[in-house]
Amino acid sequence: MQGLSATIPVLSNYLEWLMNTVSVTKRGRKRVASGQSLAEFALVFPVLMLIIGGVIQFGIIFWGQNSLNQVVRDAGRYAVTQIDCSPASKAQVASTVTQLTSSMGVARVVGAPVVTMPTNGEVIGGQPDPVSTACPATSNTDHVWVRIRVNAEVPIFFPFVPGNGSISSTALFRMEPVNP
């Protein structure tokens, strides 16, 4: 009798498992669950992970570019308030750019920022910069321009991302006239 009572719990566990795996379709036929769901999951999971990884990678690149643009714009706003275009003013603007980029977040600056004050019609990105008049500007009719360019990199997780995470930003601002 002991052998029979020991097999009853095992048998009831098996019957419970069998009842859970057998399902009834809408038409009343019984269907036994198989490994089809696992096979479908194994096919879909890598594609799903690539899509999620791509969204994360795009977000990191977008965040880095947005941060870099903001830093270059802030530095440009600071640069237009300089009194003149002396090497000391350029060095002060470059120092401010370096200070601002230290708190940029995910992007890491590559090389030194390029500060051009005043611009002299250099061709950047296919279009020439405006030609500046004498620096410093003394009235609103004087046009003195400053250009700031910063190159940076963001971390890349996928090797097939174009550009290898290199980003850059350039800003062109008109300097304010000096108040007498």
C-alpha positions in Angstrom: 0.0 0.0 0.0 2.9 2.4 0.7 4.0 2.3 -3.0 0.5 3.2 -4.2 0.1 6.2 -1.8 3.5 7.5 -2.8 2.6 7.5 -6.5 -0.8 9.3 -6.0 0.8 12.7 -5.4 3.1 12.3 -8.3 0.2 11.3 -10.5 -1.9 14.2 -9.3 0.9 16.6 -10.1 1.2 15.1 -13.5 -2.5 15.4 -14.1 -2.4 19.0 -12.9 0.5 19.8 -15.3 -1.4 18.1 -18.1 -4.6 20.1 -17.5 -2.6 23.3 -17.5 -0.9 22.5 -20.8 -4.0 21.3 -22.6 -6.2 24.1 -23.8 -9.5 24.1 -25.5 -9.9 26.1 -28.7 -13.0 28.1 -29.7 -14.4 25.1 -31.7 -14.0 22.7 -28.7 -11.0 20.8 -29.9 -8.2 20.2 -27.5 -4.7 21.5 -28.3 -1.5 20.6 -26.4 0.9 23.5 -25.8 4.3 22.9 -27.4 7.6 24.8 -27.8 6.2 27.1 -30.5 6.1 30.1 -28.3 9.7 29.6 -27.3 10.8 29.3 -30.9 8.9 32.5 -31.8 10.5 34.3 -28.9 13.9 33.1 -29.9 13.4 34.6 -33.4 11.9 37.9 -32.3 14.1 38.6 -29.2 17.3 39.6 -31.1 15.4 41.9 -33.4 13.7 43.5 -30.5 17.0 44.0 -28.7 18.5 45.6 -31.8 15.6 48.0 -32.1 15.9 49.0 -28.4 19.7 49.3 -28.7 19.3 51.5 -31.7 16.8 53.8 -29.9 19.2 54.1 -27.0 22.2 54.8 -29.3 20.2 57.5 -31.2 19.2 59.1 -27.9 22.9 59.2 -26.8 24.0 60.8 -30.1 21.1 63.3 -30.0 21.8 64.2 -26.3 25.5 64.8 -27.1 24.7 66.9 -30.2 22.2 69.0 -28.3 24.6 69.5 -25.4 27.4 70.5 -27.8 25.1 72.9 -29.7 24.1 74.6 -26.4 27.7 75.0 -25.3 28.8 76.5 -28.6 25.8 78.9 -28.5 26.6 80.0 -25.0 30.2 80.5 -25.8 29.2 82.6 -28.9 26.9 84.7 -26.8 29.9 85.3 -24.4 32.2 86.0 -27.3 30.1 88.8 -28.8 30.5 90.8 -25.6 34.3 91.0 -25.9 35.7 94.5 -26.2 38.1 93.7 -29.0 39.5 90.9 -31.2 42.9 90.7 -29.5 44.7 87.4 -28.8 43.8 87.9 -25.1 40.1 88.0 -26.0 40.3 84.9 -28.2 42.1 83.1 -25.3 39.4 84.2 -22.9 36.7 82.9 -25.2 38.5 79.6 -25.8 38.9 79.2 -22.0 35.2 79.8 -21.5 34.4 77.2 -24.2 36.7 74.7 -22.4 35.0 75.5 -19.1 31.5 75.0 -20.5 32.4 71.7 -22.3 33.6 70.2 -19.0 30.0 69.9 -17.8 28.6 68.8 -21.2 27.4 65.3 -20.1 27.9 62.3 -22.5 30.0 64.0 -25.2 33.8 64.3 -24.9 35.6 67.2 -26.6 38.2 66.2 -29.2 41.0 68.8 -29.8 40.9 72.4 -28.9 37.9 74.7 -29.7 38.5 77.0 -32.7 37.7 80.6 -32.1 37.9 82.9 -35.2 37.5 86.6 -34.4 37.0 88.5 -36.7 36.0 86.3 -39.7 37.5 87.1 -43.1 35.3 85.2 -45.5 36.6 81.7 -44.8 34.7 78.9 -46.5 33.1 76.6 -43.8 30.6 74.0 -44.9 30.5 75.2 -48.5 29.5 78.7 -47.7 31.8 81.6 -47.0 31.7 83.4 -43.6 30.8 87.1 -43.8 33.7 89.5 -44.1 34.2 91.5 -41.0 35.0 95.2 -40.8 37.6 96.6 -38.5 37.5 95.2 -35.0 36.2 96.4 -32.6 32.9 97.5 -33.9 32.1 101.1 -33.0 28.6 101.4 -34.4 25.7 99.3 -35.6 26.8 99.7 -39.2 30.1 97.8 -38.5 29.9 94.1 -39.0 32.4 92.1 -37.0 31.7 88.4 -36.8 33.0 85.6 -34.5 32.9 81.9 -35.3 33.3 79.1 -32.8 33.8 75.5 -33.7 34.0 72.5 -31.3 34.5 68.8 -32.2 33.4 66.1 -29.8 32.7 62.3 -29.6 29.9 60.3 -28.1 30.2 56.7 -27.0 29.1 54.2 -29.7 27.8 50.7 -28.9 27.1 49.5 -32.5 30.0 49.4 -35.0 27.8 50.2 -37.9 26.8 53.7 -36.8 27.9 56.2 -39.4 30.5 58.7 -38.2 31.8 56.6 -35.3 30.2 59.0 -32.9 32.0 62.2 -34.1 29.9 65.3 -33.7 30.7 68.9 -34.2 29.0 72.3 -33.8 29.7 75.7 -35.3 28.2 79.0 -34.3 28.5 82.4 -36.1 27.7 85.5 -34.2 27.9 89.3 -34.9 29.9 91.2 -32.3 28.2 94.1 -30.5 29.5 97.6 -30.9 31.6 98.9 -28.0 29.8 101.5 -26.0 31.9 104.7 -25.7 
